Amino acid sequence: MLAFMPGFVLGMVALFPHSNVGLEMSCVLMIFTAQVWNMTFSYYGSVRAVPQELREVGRLHGFSKWRVFRVIELPFSLIALIWNSMMSMAAAGIS
């Protein structure tokens, strides 16, 4: 994930050579990227942890993919998403 960051920072500094705008934009993108990755992996881990029985109930009731997301996956992953979003924002404030 961090492999593109030095090149991106150098590119942004080259675009704005006489100001700190390039560095500021690079920082914003890096913080945003770190937060999004953290929340994405949190959601993915939560969805993988949904018990097979819940998925079976959704299948037996004929849930569409949207309804499976809304009724089963989102409530199951909500606590982890909230927790990881708080941790991401706290870590962004430190760095």
Residue pairs with C-beta under 8 A, 6 or more apart in sequence:
1 33
1 37
5 26
5 30
8 26
8 29
9 22
9 23
9 26
11 22
12 21
12 22
12 23
12 25
12 26
13 22
13 23
13 26
14 22
15 22
16 22
16 25
31 92
31 95
34 88
34 91
34 92
35 85
35 88
35 89
35 92
38 84
38 85
38 87
38 88
39 81
39 84
39 85
39 88
42 77
42 80
42 81
42 83
42 84
43 77
43 80
43 81
45 80
46 73
46 76
46 77
46 80
46 81
47 73
47 76
47 77
49 76
50 72
50 73
50 76
54 72
54 76
55 68
55 72
58 67
58 68
58 71
58 72
63 71
63 72
